[in-house]
Every structure is written in structure tokens, then in C-alpha cells.
Amino acid sequence: MIVERAYAHLSSYDEDAWPWSVPCVRQLLDEGLRFTAPVTFLVGENGSGKSTLVEALAEGFGLDSYGGSHDWRYASSRGKSELGERMKFDASSRGRRMMTSWAARKGFFLRAETAW
């Protein structure tokens, strides 16, 4: 595994404001997200923050939240979300080596809305 844990560090935030009010994001702030297997499934009700979280994880890795590869940017690109800017990762020893190599930073974020 490359990443063992994802989290967002904030010194203060408005608990009633988006995205901090989204249940999935609140749990990330409280507990972080541990990756214990090569594949992780996020399951939850509509509006629980699954997409918000996955987009922030992609942004944390330097990928476009619209989807695509590390080198691909959409013409109407948007800046990172507030959560995406604050994403931090605890990498495994193998992951630290991979994340520092140029080739390993190339990634791909696939989302159904923009795949064609």
C-alpha cells in the first residue's frame, strides 16, 4: 500500500459551513481515513460526502477533481477545494519512495461523470 492514512488538519473551522458540515468530512476531521487493504469502498447515503471526500483525495495527490490523468487538465479547470488543499497523507515506507519518484506521481482519477 502506498498510503496508510489520509487526514485534514485544521486549526479552526466553522462546523456549520460546507464542507466541514458534511458527515463524511466531519469523520475525516475527527478520525482520519485509514487504508487497510489495497481497495477501499466508500458506502453511504446520498449527501453523506462520498464524492466530496474522493475529490479532495484526488486533489491532495495533485489530480484534477474533474477526472483524468496527472498531466491532463480540463479547459475549465477549477482550483483546489478548501478540503483538497488541506489533505495530508501518511505514506508507508514503500509509498514514501514511490511518491518521491517522478514516474510514481503520475496518476489517474476516474469519475463516471467525465469518463467517455
Biopython code that builds the backbone (N, CA, C, O; Angstrom):
import numpy as np
from Bio.PDB.StructureBuilder import StructureBuilder

atoms = [
    (1, "MET", "N", (0.815, -1.165, 0.000)),
    (1, "MET", "CA", (0.000, 0.000, 0.000)),
    (1, "MET", "C", (0.872, 1.247, 0.000)),
    (1, "MET", "O", (1.911, 1.281, 0.659)),
    (2, "ILE", "N", (0.462, 2.247, -0.720)),
    (2, "ILE", "CA", (1.221, 3.488, -0.803)),
    (2, "ILE", "C", (0.860, 4.409, 0.362)),
    (2, "ILE", "O", (1.744, 4.955, 1.022)),
    (3, "VAL", "N", (-0.429, 4.577, 0.612)),
    (3, "VAL", "CA", (-0.895, 5.473, 1.669)),
    (3, "VAL", "C", (-1.550, 4.645, 2.765)),
    (3, "VAL", "O", (-2.378, 3.775, 2.492)),
    (4, "GLU", "N", (-1.176, 4.920, 3.993)),
    (4, "GLU", "CA", (-1.772, 4.224, 5.129)),
    (4, "GLU", "C", (-2.925, 5.012, 5.727)),
    (4, "GLU", "O", (-3.866, 4.429, 6.266)),
    (5, "ARG", "N", (-2.855, 6.356, 5.634)),
    (5, "ARG", "CA", (-3.870, 7.177, 6.271)),
    (5, "ARG", "C", (-3.968, 8.523, 5.563)),
    (5, "ARG", "O", (-2.958, 9.093, 5.150)),
    (6, "ALA", "N", (-5.193, 9.024, 5.426)),
    (6, "ALA", "CA", (-5.442, 10.363, 4.909)),
    (6, "ALA", "C", (-6.130, 11.162, 6.004)),
    (6, "ALA", "O", (-6.930, 10.623, 6.770)),
    (7, "TYR", "N", (-5.817, 12.439, 6.072)),
    (7, "TYR", "CA", (-6.451, 13.288, 7.070)),
    (7, "TYR", "C", (-6.367, 14.738, 6.615)),
    (7, "TYR", "O", (-5.635, 15.069, 5.683)),
    (8, "ALA", "N", (-7.115, 15.583, 7.276)),
    (8, "ALA", "CA", (-7.067, 17.020, 7.010)),
    (8, "ALA", "C", (-6.800, 17.708, 8.334)),
    (8, "ALA", "O", (-7.453, 17.418, 9.336)),
    (9, "HIS", "N", (-5.848, 18.609, 8.335)),
    (9, "HIS", "CA", (-5.501, 19.298, 9.565)),
    (9, "HIS", "C", (-5.984, 20.743, 9.490)),
    (9, "HIS", "O", (-5.615, 21.492, 8.585)),
    (10, "LEU", "N", (-6.809, 21.115, 10.451)),
    (10, "LEU", "CA", (-7.318, 22.475, 10.539)),
    (10, "LEU", "C", (-7.175, 22.956, 11.969)),
    (10, "LEU", "O", (-7.455, 22.214, 12.911)),
    (11, "SER", "N", (-6.745, 24.182, 12.131)),
    (11, "SER", "CA", (-6.664, 24.718, 13.486)),
    (11, "SER", "C", (-8.048, 25.167, 13.956)),
    (11, "SER", "O", (-8.376, 25.040, 15.136)),
    (12, "SER", "N", (-8.853, 25.689, 13.040)),
    (12, "SER", "CA", (-10.223, 26.059, 13.378)),
    (12, "SER", "C", (-11.060, 26.034, 12.102)),
    (12, "SER", "O", (-10.541, 26.209, 10.999)),
    (13, "TYR", "N", (-12.357, 25.815, 12.272)),
    (13, "TYR", "CA", (-13.269, 25.809, 11.134)),
    (13, "TYR", "C", (-14.688, 25.995, 11.644)),
    (13, "TYR", "O", (-14.977, 25.746, 12.814)),
    (14, "ASP", "N", (-15.560, 26.431, 10.765)),
    (14, "ASP", "CA", (-16.964, 26.626, 11.081)),
    (14, "ASP", "C", (-17.690, 25.303, 10.851)),
    (14, "ASP", "O", (-17.868, 24.885, 9.707)),
    (15, "GLU", "N", (-18.103, 24.653, 11.911)),
    (15, "GLU", "CA", (-18.734, 23.336, 11.819)),
    (15, "GLU", "C", (-20.027, 23.342, 11.011)),
    (15, "GLU", "O", (-20.463, 22.289, 10.544)),
    (16, "ASP", "N", (-20.644, 24.498, 10.839)),
    (16, "ASP", "CA", (-21.906, 24.586, 10.104)),
    (16, "ASP", "C", (-21.713, 24.913, 8.627)),
    (16, "ASP", "O", (-22.677, 24.903, 7.862)),
    (17, "ALA", "N", (-20.471, 25.205, 8.215)),
    (17, "ALA", "CA", (-20.196, 25.580, 6.827)),
    (17, "ALA", "C", (-19.749, 24.358, 6.017)),
    (17, "ALA", "O", (-19.132, 23.430, 6.539)),
    (18, "TRP", "N", (-20.087, 24.396, 4.706)),
    (18, "TRP", "CA", (-19.632, 23.338, 3.806)),
    (18, "TRP", "C", (-18.152, 23.537, 3.564)),
    (18, "TRP", "O", (-17.744, 24.695, 3.467)),
    (19, "PRO", "N", (-17.324, 22.546, 3.460)),
    (19, "PRO", "CA", (-17.598, 21.116, 3.515)),
    (19, "PRO", "C", (-17.522, 20.527, 4.929)),
    (19, "PRO", "O", (-17.765, 19.335, 5.119)),
    (20, "TRP", "N", (-17.192, 21.348, 5.905)),
    (20, "TRP", "CA", (-16.961, 20.843, 7.264)),
    (20, "TRP", "C", (-18.224, 20.282, 7.905)),
    (20, "TRP", "O", (-18.135, 19.512, 8.861)),
    (21, "SER", "N", (-19.399, 20.654, 7.396)),
    (21, "SER", "CA", (-20.661, 20.154, 7.940)),
    (21, "SER", "C", (-21.079, 18.811, 7.340)),
    (21, "SER", "O", (-22.006, 18.175, 7.842)),
    (22, "VAL", "N", (-20.414, 18.375, 6.283)),
    (22, "VAL", "CA", (-20.742, 17.116, 5.611)),
    (22, "VAL", "C", (-20.292, 15.953, 6.503)),
    (22, "VAL", "O", (-19.145, 15.936, 6.951)),
    (23, "PRO", "N", (-21.180, 14.976, 6.768)),
    (23, "PRO", "CA", (-20.849, 13.888, 7.704)),
    (23, "PRO", "C", (-19.527, 13.178, 7.418)),
    (23, "PRO", "O", (-18.757, 12.925, 8.344)),
    (24, "CYS", "N", (-19.254, 12.859, 6.176)),
    (24, "CYS", "CA", (-18.022, 12.150, 5.816)),
    (24, "CYS", "C", (-16.791, 13.011, 6.120)),
    (24, "CYS", "O", (-15.772, 12.497, 6.581)),
    (25, "VAL", "N", (-16.885, 14.293, 5.869)),
    (25, "VAL", "CA", (-15.773, 15.203, 6.117)),
    (25, "VAL", "C", (-15.565, 15.376, 7.615)),
    (25, "VAL", "O", (-14.429, 15.420, 8.089)),
    (26, "ARG", "N", (-16.655, 15.474, 8.352)),
    (26, "ARG", "CA", (-16.533, 15.588, 9.815)),
    (26, "ARG", "C", (-15.826, 14.364, 10.382)),
    (26, "ARG", "O", (-14.992, 14.484, 11.279)),
    (27, "GLN", "N", (-16.159, 13.183, 9.859)),
    (27, "GLN", "CA", (-15.494, 11.961, 10.325)),
    (27, "GLN", "C", (-14.021, 11.973, 9.944)),
    (27, "GLN", "O", (-13.179, 11.539, 10.731)),
    (28, "LEU", "N", (-13.695, 12.460, 8.756)),
    (28, "LEU", "CA", (-12.297, 12.582, 8.346)),
    (28, "LEU", "C", (-11.542, 13.506, 9.303)),
    (28, "LEU", "O", (-10.420, 13.200, 9.706)),
    (29, "LEU", "N", (-12.145, 14.618, 9.661)),
    (29, "LEU", "CA", (-11.511, 15.562, 10.580)),
    (29, "LEU", "C", (-11.300, 14.940, 11.959)),
    (29, "LEU", "O", (-10.273, 15.165, 12.600)),
    (30, "ASP", "N", (-12.274, 14.162, 12.406)),
    (30, "ASP", "CA", (-12.203, 13.551, 13.739)),
    (30, "ASP", "C", (-11.252, 12.362, 13.807)),
    (30, "ASP", "O", (-10.497, 12.218, 14.768)),
    (31, "GLU", "N", (-11.293, 11.504, 12.773)),
    (31, "GLU", "CA", (-10.601, 10.220, 12.848)),
    (31, "GLU", "C", (-9.565, 9.977, 11.757)),
    (31, "GLU", "O", (-8.717, 9.096, 11.903)),
    (32, "GLY", "N", (-9.616, 10.726, 10.684)),
    (32, "GLY", "CA", (-8.798, 10.406, 9.529)),
    (32, "GLY", "C", (-9.416, 9.235, 8.787)),
    (32, "GLY", "O", (-10.448, 8.711, 9.207)),
    (33, "LEU", "N", (-8.814, 8.825, 7.710)),
    (33, "LEU", "CA", (-9.283, 7.685, 6.923)),
    (33, "LEU", "C", (-8.122, 6.717, 6.781)),
    (33, "LEU", "O", (-7.114, 7.040, 6.152)),
    (34, "ARG", "N", (-8.256, 5.545, 7.355)),
    (34, "ARG", "CA", (-7.200, 4.523, 7.294)),
    (34, "ARG", "C", (-7.448, 3.593, 6.114)),
    (34, "ARG", "O", (-8.576, 3.175, 5.852)),
    (35, "PHE", "N", (-6.380, 3.286, 5.420)),
    (35, "PHE", "CA", (-6.434, 2.352, 4.296)),
    (35, "PHE", "C", (-5.767, 1.066, 4.763)),
    (35, "PHE", "O", (-4.552, 1.027, 4.957)),
    (36, "THR", "N", (-6.554, 0.024, 4.942)),
    (36, "THR", "CA", (-6.029, -1.238, 5.462)),
    (36, "THR", "C", (-6.004, -2.334, 4.414)),
    (36, "THR", "O", (-5.565, -3.449, 4.697)),
    (37, "ALA", "N", (-6.465, -2.038, 3.218)),
    (37, "ALA", "CA", (-6.485, -3.023, 2.138)),
    (37, "ALA", "C", (-6.159, -2.304, 0.827)),
    (37, "ALA", "O", (-6.284, -1.081, 0.754)),
    (38, "PRO", "N", (-5.748, -3.033, -0.198)),
    (38, "PRO", "CA", (-5.417, -2.394, -1.479)),
    (38, "PRO", "C", (-6.599, -1.680, -2.131)),
    (38, "PRO", "O", (-6.395, -0.764, -2.929)),
    (39, "VAL", "N", (-7.827, -2.081, -1.809)),
    (39, "VAL", "CA", (-9.020, -1.456, -2.376)),
    (39, "VAL", "C", (-9.897, -0.987, -1.222)),
    (39, "VAL", "O", (-10.119, -1.725, -0.263)),
    (40, "THR", "N", (-10.387, 0.229, -1.319)),
    (40, "THR", "CA", (-11.261, 0.787, -0.288)),
    (40, "THR", "C", (-12.579, 1.184, -0.928)),
    (40, "THR", "O", (-12.594, 1.853, -1.960)),
    (41, "PHE", "N", (-13.683, 0.776, -0.322)),
    (41, "PHE", "CA", (-15.018, 1.135, -0.792)),
    (41, "PHE", "C", (-15.601, 2.162, 0.154)),
    (41, "PHE", "O", (-15.534, 1.998, 1.372)),
    (42, "LEU", "N", (-16.171, 3.216, -0.393)),
    (42, "LEU", "CA", (-16.894, 4.199, 0.400)),
    (42, "LEU", "C", (-18.380, 3.988, 0.131)),
    (42, "LEU", "O", (-18.830, 4.054, -1.013)),
    (43, "VAL", "N", (-19.122, 3.739, 1.174)),
    (43, "VAL", "CA", (-20.545, 3.454, 1.045)),
    (43, "VAL", "C", (-21.291, 4.388, 1.980)),
    (43, "VAL", "O", (-20.888, 4.569, 3.129)),
    (44, "GLY", "N", (-22.376, 4.981, 1.500)),
    (44, "GLY", "CA", (-23.162, 5.850, 2.358)),
    (44, "GLY", "C", (-24.360, 6.421, 1.633)),
    (44, "GLY", "O", (-24.502, 6.282, 0.418)),
    (45, "GLU", "N", (-25.207, 7.058, 2.395)),
    (45, "GLU", "CA", (-26.406, 7.689, 1.863)),
    (45, "GLU", "C", (-26.032, 8.849, 0.940)),
    (45, "GLU", "O", (-24.924, 9.380, 1.007)),
    (46, "ASN", "N", (-26.977, 9.231, 0.077)),
    (46, "ASN", "CA", (-26.786, 10.427, -0.742)),
    (46, "ASN", "C", (-26.593, 11.613, 0.193)),
    (46, "ASN", "O", (-27.305, 11.751, 1.187)),
    (47, "GLY", "N", (-25.634, 12.460, -0.128)),
    (47, "GLY", "CA", (-25.371, 13.637, 0.671)),
    (47, "GLY", "C", (-24.456, 13.405, 1.861)),
    (47, "GLY", "O", (-24.227, 14.316, 2.656)),
    (48, "SER", "N", (-23.925, 12.184, 1.991)),
    (48, "SER", "CA", (-23.070, 11.898, 3.145)),
    (48, "SER", "C", (-21.620, 12.330, 2.923)),
    (48, "SER", "O", (-20.825, 12.320, 3.863)),
    (49, "GLY", "N", (-21.266, 12.709, 1.689)),
    (49, "GLY", "CA", (-19.947, 13.274, 1.425)),
    (49, "GLY", "C", (-18.969, 12.374, 0.699)),
    (49, "GLY", "O", (-17.780, 12.687, 0.651)),
    (50, "LYS", "N", (-19.423, 11.271, 0.132)),
    (50, "LYS", "CA", (-18.512, 10.348, -0.556)),
    (50, "LYS", "C", (-17.760, 11.050, -1.689)),
    (50, "LYS", "O", (-16.533, 10.974, -1.759)),
    (51, "SER", "N", (-18.476, 11.721, -2.562)),
    (51, "SER", "CA", (-17.840, 12.401, -3.696)),
    (51, "SER", "C", (-16.945, 13.537, -3.230)),
    (51, "SER", "O", (-15.854, 13.725, -3.769)),
    (52, "THR", "N", (-17.386, 14.289, -2.249)),
    (52, "THR", "CA", (-16.584, 15.383, -1.703)),
    (52, "THR", "C", (-15.253, 14.859, -1.194)),
    (52, "THR", "O", (-14.207, 15.459, -1.439)),
    (53, "LEU", "N", (-15.294, 13.746, -0.489)),
    (53, "LEU", "CA", (-14.082, 13.143, 0.061)),
    (53, "LEU", "C", (-13.172, 12.622, -1.044)),
    (53, "LEU", "O", (-11.969, 12.884, -1.024)),
    (54, "VAL", "N", (-13.717, 11.895, -1.997)),
    (54, "VAL", "CA", (-12.905, 11.308, -3.069)),
    (54, "VAL", "C", (-12.269, 12.410, -3.925)),
    (54, "VAL", "O", (-11.109, 12.294, -4.321)),
    (55, "GLU", "N", (-13.015, 13.468, -4.208)),
    (55, "GLU", "CA", (-12.449, 14.580, -4.975)),
    (55, "GLU", "C", (-11.303, 15.240, -4.207)),
    (55, "GLU", "O", (-10.284, 15.589, -4.803)),
    (56, "ALA", "N", (-11.459, 15.413, -2.898)),
    (56, "ALA", "CA", (-10.394, 16.020, -2.089)),
    (56, "ALA", "C", (-9.163, 15.122, -2.046)),
    (56, "ALA", "O", (-8.037, 15.618, -2.072)),
    (57, "LEU", "N", (-9.361, 13.809, -1.981)),
    (57, "LEU", "CA", (-8.227, 12.876, -2.015)),
    (57, "LEU", "C", (-7.478, 13.016, -3.338)),
    (57, "LEU", "O", (-6.248, 13.060, -3.354)),
    (58, "ALA", "N", (-8.219, 13.084, -4.451)),
    (58, "ALA", "CA", (-7.588, 13.251, -5.765)),
    (58, "ALA", "C", (-6.804, 14.566, -5.804)),
    (58, "ALA", "O", (-5.666, 14.598, -6.272)),
    (59, "GLU", "N", (-7.411, 15.641, -5.315)),
    (59, "GLU", "CA", (-6.730, 16.933, -5.312)),
    (59, "GLU", "C", (-5.471, 16.886, -4.446)),
    (59, "GLU", "O", (-4.450, 17.481, -4.791)),
    (60, "GLY", "N", (-5.549, 16.178, -3.324)),
    (60, "GLY", "CA", (-4.389, 16.039, -2.459)),
    (60, "GLY", "C", (-3.220, 15.364, -3.156)),
    (60, "GLY", "O", (-2.062, 15.628, -2.832)),
    (61, "PHE", "N", (-3.520, 14.494, -4.111)),
    (61, "PHE", "CA", (-2.477, 13.825, -4.900)),
    (61, "PHE", "C", (-2.096, 14.626, -6.137)),
    (61, "PHE", "O", (-1.270, 14.176, -6.931)),
    (62, "GLY", "N", (-2.683, 15.806, -6.314)),
    (62, "GLY", "CA", (-2.346, 16.645, -7.465)),
    (62, "GLY", "C", (-3.115, 16.309, -8.718)),
    (62, "GLY", "O", (-2.710, 16.702, -9.812)),
    (63, "LEU", "N", (-4.219, 15.590, -8.588)),
    (63, "LEU", "CA", (-5.037, 15.237, -9.744)),
    (63, "LEU", "C", (-6.209, 16.203, -9.865)),
    (63, "LEU", "O", (-6.638, 16.787, -8.870)),
    (64, "ASP", "N", (-6.726, 16.374, -11.076)),
    (64, "ASP", "CA", (-7.868, 17.236, -11.322)),
    (64, "ASP", "C", (-9.127, 16.571, -10.784)),
    (64, "ASP", "O", (-9.388, 15.408, -11.090)),
    (65, "SER", "N", (-9.906, 17.286, -9.992)),
    (65, "SER", "CA", (-11.110, 16.686, -9.397)),
    (65, "SER", "C", (-12.193, 16.417, -10.425)),
    (65, "SER", "O", (-13.164, 15.723, -10.123)),
    (66, "TYR", "N", (-12.050, 16.954, -11.644)),
    (66, "TYR", "CA", (-12.979, 16.615, -12.720)),
    (66, "TYR", "C", (-12.705, 15.219, -13.271)),
    (66, "TYR", "O", (-13.568, 14.629, -13.920)),
    (67, "GLY", "N", (-11.518, 14.692, -13.018)),
    (67, "GLY", "CA", (-11.126, 13.389, -13.539)),
    (67, "GLY", "C", (-10.034, 13.528, -14.575)),
    (67, "GLY", "O", (-9.826, 14.601, -15.141)),
    (68, "GLY", "N", (-9.341, 12.431, -14.815)),
    (68, "GLY", "CA", (-8.287, 12.415, -15.818)),
    (68, "GLY", "C", (-6.947, 12.061, -15.203)),
    (68, "GLY", "O", (-6.863, 11.634, -14.051)),
    (69, "SER", "N", (-5.899, 12.247, -15.995)),
    (69, "SER", "CA", (-4.563, 11.870, -15.551)),
    (69, "SER", "C", (-3.872, 13.049, -14.881)),
    (69, "SER", "O", (-4.383, 14.169, -14.882)),
    (70, "HIS", "N", (-2.711, 12.784, -14.315)),
    (70, "HIS", "CA", (-1.933, 13.817, -13.621)),
    (70, "HIS", "C", (-1.557, 14.950, -14.576)),
    (70, "HIS", "O", (-1.513, 16.111, -14.170)),
    (71, "ASP", "N", (-1.289, 14.625, -15.831)),
    (71, "ASP", "CA", (-0.876, 15.627, -16.815)),
    (71, "ASP", "C", (-2.054, 16.313, -17.513)),
    (71, "ASP", "O", (-1.859, 17.314, -18.203)),
    (72, "TRP", "N", (-3.259, 15.795, -17.345)),
    (72, "TRP", "CA", (-4.427, 16.312, -18.047)),
    (72, "TRP", "C", (-5.153, 17.325, -17.190)),
    (72, "TRP", "O", (-5.396, 17.078, -16.008)),
    (73, "ARG", "N", (-5.504, 18.469, -17.773)),
    (73, "ARG", "CA", (-6.310, 19.483, -17.103)),
    (73, "ARG", "C", (-7.437, 19.873, -18.051)),
    (73, "ARG", "O", (-7.212, 20.068, -19.246)),
    (74, "TYR", "N", (-8.632, 19.984, -17.525)),
    (74, "TYR", "CA", (-9.754, 20.421, -18.337)),
    (74, "TYR", "C", (-9.617, 21.908, -18.638)),
    (74, "TYR", "O", (-9.007, 22.652, -17.870)),
    (75, "ALA", "N", (-10.193, 22.338, -19.767)),
    (75, "ALA", "CA", (-10.096, 23.740, -20.170)),
    (75, "ALA", "C", (-10.703, 24.656, -19.111)),
    (75, "ALA", "O", (-10.229, 25.772, -18.899)),
    (76, "SER", "N", (-11.736, 24.185, -18.460)),
    (76, "SER", "CA", (-12.386, 24.995, -17.433)),
    (76, "SER", "C", (-11.963, 24.505, -16.047)),
    (76, "SER", "O", (-12.804, 24.244, -15.187)),
    (77, "SER", "N", (-10.662, 24.384, -15.845)),
    (77, "SER", "CA", (-10.189, 23.836, -14.576)),
    (77, "SER", "C", (-10.558, 24.770, -13.428)),
    (77, "SER", "O", (-10.666, 25.985, -13.598)),
    (78, "ARG", "N", (-10.743, 24.188, -12.295)),
    (78, "ARG", "CA", (-11.048, 24.964, -11.100)),
    (78, "ARG", "C", (-9.926, 24.739, -10.103)),
    (78, "ARG", "O", (-9.202, 23.746, -10.184)),
    (79, "GLY", "N", (-9.787, 25.643, -9.186)),
    (79, "GLY", "CA", (-8.772, 25.498, -8.158)),
    (79, "GLY", "C", (-9.143, 24.374, -7.197)),
    (79, "GLY", "O", (-10.251, 23.839, -7.238)),
    (80, "LYS", "N", (-8.207, 24.035, -6.344)),
    (80, "LYS", "CA", (-8.476, 23.009, -5.349)),
    (80, "LYS", "C", (-9.556, 23.473, -4.393)),
    (80, "LYS", "O", (-9.691, 24.663, -4.108)),
    (81, "SER", "N", (-10.317, 22.519, -3.908)),
    (81, "SER", "CA", (-11.319, 22.829, -2.897)),
    (81, "SER", "C", (-10.616, 23.137, -1.576)),
    (81, "SER", "O", (-9.434, 22.834, -1.410)),
    (82, "GLU", "N", (-11.336, 23.729, -0.658)),
    (82, "GLU", "CA", (-10.776, 24.026, 0.652)),
    (82, "GLU", "C", (-10.291, 22.753, 1.334)),
    (82, "GLU", "O", (-9.240, 22.745, 1.975)),
    (83, "LEU", "N", (-11.057, 21.683, 1.193)),
    (83, "LEU", "CA", (-10.666, 20.404, 1.782)),
    (83, "LEU", "C", (-9.476, 19.813, 1.036)),
    (83, "LEU", "O", (-8.545, 19.313, 1.668)),
    (84, "GLY", "N", (-9.487, 19.859, -0.289)),
    (84, "GLY", "CA", (-8.386, 19.326, -1.081)),
    (84, "GLY", "C", (-7.055, 19.978, -0.769)),
    (84, "GLY", "O", (-6.014, 19.321, -0.800)),
    (85, "GLU", "N", (-7.083, 21.273, -0.466)),
    (85, "GLU", "CA", (-5.854, 21.983, -0.116)),
    (85, "GLU", "C", (-5.291, 21.531, 1.224)),
    (85, "GLU", "O", (-4.096, 21.678, 1.481)),
    (86, "ARG", "N", (-6.146, 20.984, 2.072)),
    (86, "ARG", "CA", (-5.718, 20.605, 3.419)),
    (86, "ARG", "C", (-5.497, 19.109, 3.602)),
    (86, "ARG", "O", (-5.213, 18.650, 4.709)),
    (87, "MET", "N", (-5.628, 18.349, 2.517)),
    (87, "MET", "CA", (-5.433, 16.899, 2.616)),
    (87, "MET", "C", (-3.972, 16.580, 2.887)),
    (87, "MET", "O", (-3.075, 17.147, 2.263)),
    (88, "LYS", "N", (-3.746, 15.687, 3.802)),
    (88, "LYS", "CA", (-2.412, 15.201, 4.140)),
    (88, "LYS", "C", (-2.451, 13.681, 4.103)),
    (88, "LYS", "O", (-3.496, 13.067, 4.320)),
    (89, "PHE", "N", (-1.294, 13.081, 3.824)),
    (89, "PHE", "CA", (-1.221, 11.626, 3.727)),
    (89, "PHE", "C", (-0.063, 11.095, 4.542)),
    (89, "PHE", "O", (1.034, 11.652, 4.515)),
    (90, "ASP", "N", (-0.307, 10.026, 5.261)),
    (90, "ASP", "CA", (0.761, 9.265, 5.908)),
    (90, "ASP", "C", (1.062, 8.098, 4.984)),
    (90, "ASP", "O", (0.222, 7.219, 4.788)),
    (91, "ALA", "N", (2.252, 8.091, 4.420)),
    (91, "ALA", "CA", (2.624, 7.053, 3.464)),
    (91, "ALA", "C", (3.401, 5.941, 4.152)),
    (91, "ALA", "O", (4.093, 6.170, 5.144)),
    (92, "SER", "N", (3.279, 4.746, 3.616)),
    (92, "SER", "CA", (4.111, 3.638, 4.066)),
    (92, "SER", "C", (5.529, 3.887, 3.566)),
    (92, "SER", "O", (5.746, 4.795, 2.763)),
    (93, "SER", "N", (6.488, 3.105, 4.021)),
    (93, "SER", "CA", (7.868, 3.307, 3.560)),
    (93, "SER", "C", (7.954, 3.120, 2.043)),
    (93, "SER", "O", (8.656, 3.872, 1.367)),
    (94, "ARG", "N", (7.251, 2.132, 1.512)),
    (94, "ARG", "CA", (7.230, 1.924, 0.063)),
    (94, "ARG", "C", (6.558, 3.119, -0.616)),
    (94, "ARG", "O", (6.999, 3.580, -1.669)),
    (95, "GLY", "N", (5.497, 3.604, -0.002)),
    (95, "GLY", "CA", (4.781, 4.745, -0.558)),
    (95, "GLY", "C", (5.614, 6.006, -0.572)),
    (95, "GLY", "O", (5.546, 6.780, -1.527)),
    (96, "ARG", "N", (6.405, 6.232, 0.475)),
    (96, "ARG", "CA", (7.268, 7.412, 0.507)),
    (96, "ARG", "C", (8.269, 7.380, -0.644)),
    (96, "ARG", "O", (8.536, 8.404, -1.274)),
    (97, "ARG", "N", (8.815, 6.207, -0.910)),
    (97, "ARG", "CA", (9.752, 6.079, -2.037)),
    (97, "ARG", "C", (9.032, 6.351, -3.353)),
    (97, "ARG", "O", (9.555, 7.045, -4.225)),
    (98, "MET", "N", (7.833, 5.802, -3.489)),
    (98, "MET", "CA", (7.092, 5.971, -4.736)),
    (98, "MET", "C", (6.649, 7.414, -4.934)),
    (98, "MET", "O", (6.686, 7.922, -6.055)),
    (99, "MET", "N", (6.237, 8.068, -3.880)),
    (99, "MET", "CA", (5.724, 9.432, -4.001)),
    (99, "MET", "C", (6.830, 10.431, -4.308)),
    (99, "MET", "O", (6.544, 11.533, -4.777)),
    (100, "THR", "N", (8.077, 10.077, -4.058)),
    (100, "THR", "CA", (9.168, 10.993, -4.359)),
    (100, "THR", "C", (9.713, 10.793, -5.765)),
    (100, "THR", "O", (10.451, 11.641, -6.266)),
    (101, "SER", "N", (9.362, 9.687, -6.407)),
    (101, "SER", "CA", (9.856, 9.484, -7.776)),
    (101, "SER", "C", (8.907, 10.153, -8.766)),
    (101, "SER", "O", (7.691, 10.129, -8.576)),
    (102, "TRP", "N", (9.456, 10.746, -9.818)),
    (102, "TRP", "CA", (8.662, 11.462, -10.803)),
    (102, "TRP", "C", (7.632, 10.535, -11.449)),
    (102, "TRP", "O", (6.473, 10.919, -11.607)),
    (103, "ALA", "N", (8.032, 9.344, -11.816)),
    (103, "ALA", "CA", (7.130, 8.424, -12.512)),
    (103, "ALA", "C", (5.969, 8.002, -11.626)),
    (103, "ALA", "O", (4.858, 7.810, -12.120)),
    (104, "ALA", "N", (6.201, 7.856, -10.344)),
    (104, "ALA", "CA", (5.145, 7.387, -9.450)),
    (104, "ALA", "C", (4.094, 8.453, -9.204)),
    (104, "ALA", "O", (2.967, 8.123, -8.834)),
    (105, "ARG", "N", (4.427, 9.719, -9.398)),
    (105, "ARG", "CA", (3.450, 10.778, -9.161)),
    (105, "ARG", "C", (2.431, 10.871, -10.284)),
    (105, "ARG", "O", (1.430, 11.578, -10.158)),
    (106, "LYS", "N", (2.673, 10.173, -11.364)),
    (106, "LYS", "CA", (1.684, 10.159, -12.429)),
    (106, "LYS", "C", (0.538, 9.280, -11.957)),
    (106, "LYS", "O", (0.742, 8.135, -11.553)),
    (107, "GLY", "N", (-0.649, 9.820, -12.011)),
    (107, "GLY", "CA", (-1.797, 9.074, -11.541)),
    (107, "GLY", "C", (-2.991, 9.297, -12.448)),
    (107, "GLY", "O", (-2.899, 9.987, -13.463)),
    (108, "PHE", "N", (-4.102, 8.711, -12.073)),
    (108, "PHE", "CA", (-5.320, 8.834, -12.846)),
    (108, "PHE", "C", (-6.496, 8.814, -11.894)),
    (108, "PHE", "O", (-6.574, 7.947, -11.023)),
    (109, "PHE", "N", (-7.408, 9.749, -12.046)),
    (109, "PHE", "CA", (-8.626, 9.815, -11.250)),
    (109, "PHE", "C", (-9.793, 9.626, -12.201)),
    (109, "PHE", "O", (-10.027, 10.465, -13.070)),
    (110, "LEU", "N", (-10.517, 8.547, -12.046)),
    (110, "LEU", "CA", (-11.639, 8.216, -12.931)),
    (110, "LEU", "C", (-12.942, 8.504, -12.210)),
    (110, "LEU", "O", (-13.175, 8.024, -11.101)),
    (111, "ARG", "N", (-13.775, 9.281, -12.844)),
    (111, "ARG", "CA", (-15.107, 9.509, -12.307)),
    (111, "ARG", "C", (-16.110, 9.285, -13.417)),
    (111, "ARG", "O", (-15.865, 9.648, -14.568)),
    (112, "ALA", "N", (-17.228, 8.695, -13.078)),
    (112, "ALA", "CA", (-18.232, 8.319, -14.070)),
    (112, "ALA", "C", (-18.759, 9.530, -14.855)),
    (112, "ALA", "O", (-19.081, 9.414, -16.038)),
    (113, "GLU", "N", (-18.844, 10.671, -14.200)),
    (113, "GLU", "CA", (-19.403, 11.858, -14.837)),
    (113, "GLU", "C", (-18.560, 12.374, -15.984)),
    (113, "GLU", "O", (-19.098, 12.992, -16.902)),
    (114, "THR", "N", (-17.251, 12.140, -15.963)),
    (114, "THR", "CA", (-16.387, 12.698, -17.004)),
    (114, "THR", "C", (-15.705, 11.632, -17.857)),
    (114, "THR", "O", (-14.954, 11.974, -18.770)),
    (115, "ALA", "N", (-15.942, 10.368, -17.588)),
    (115, "ALA", "CA", (-15.342, 9.295, -18.411)),
    (115, "ALA", "C", (-16.146, 9.150, -19.705)),
    (115, "ALA", "O", (-17.376, 9.144, -19.679)),
    (116, "TRP", "N", (-15.448, 9.035, -20.829)),
    (116, "TRP", "CA", (-16.128, 8.829, -22.098)),
    (116, "TRP", "C", (-15.326, 7.995, -23.017)),
    (116, "TRP", "O", (-15.757, 7.723, -24.137)),
]
sb = StructureBuilder()
sb.init_structure("model")
sb.init_model(0)
sb.init_chain("A")
sb.init_seg("    ")
for serial, (resi, resn, name, xyz) in enumerate(atoms, 1):
    if name == "N":
        sb.init_residue(resn, " ", resi, " ")
    sb.init_atom(name, np.array(xyz, "f"), 0.0, 1.0, " ", f" {name:<3s}", serial, name[0])
structure = sb.get_structure()
